[in-house]
């Protein structure tokens, strides 16, 4: 599959972001919903 110019970099960044949050949830032993709540609480705190 060939991506339009610039899209490959964008998808690469999205994948890195997904890996970061996946590892964070695993490290904190949280479900995806709990991670959302945790991030929202720390953003408003």
C-alpha positions as CSV (number, residue, x, y, z in Angstrom):
1,X,0.0,0.0,0.0
2,X,1.4,3.4,-1.0
3,X,0.5,6.4,1.2
4,X,0.2,10.0,0.0
5,X,3.3,12.2,0.6
6,X,3.5,13.2,4.2
7,X,1.0,10.6,5.4
8,X,3.5,7.9,6.3
9,X,5.2,10.3,8.8
10,X,1.8,11.1,10.3
11,X,0.8,7.5,10.7
12,X,4.2,6.7,12.2
13,X,3.7,9.5,14.8
14,X,0.2,8.1,15.6
15,X,1.6,4.7,16.1
16,X,4.2,6.0,18.5
17,X,1.6,7.8,20.4
18,X,-0.6,4.7,20.6
19,X,2.4,2.7,21.9
20,X,3.2,5.3,24.5
21,X,-0.4,5.3,26.0
22,X,-0.6,1.5,25.7
23,X,2.6,1.2,27.8
24,X,1.5,3.8,30.2
25,X,-1.8,2.0,30.8
26,X,0.1,-1.3,31.3
27,X,2.6,0.3,33.7
28,X,-0.2,1.9,35.8
29,X,-2.3,-1.3,35.5
30,X,-5.3,0.6,34.1
31,X,-8.0,-0.3,31.6
32,X,-8.4,2.1,28.7
33,X,-11.4,3.7,30.4
34,X,-9.5,4.1,33.7
35,X,-6.5,5.6,31.8
36,X,-8.8,8.2,30.2
37,X,-10.2,9.1,33.6
38,X,-6.7,9.2,35.1
39,X,-5.4,11.5,32.3
40,X,-8.4,13.8,32.5
41,X,-8.1,14.1,36.3
42,X,-4.4,15.0,36.1
43,X,-5.2,17.5,33.4
44,X,-7.8,19.4,35.5
45,X,-5.8,19.1,38.8
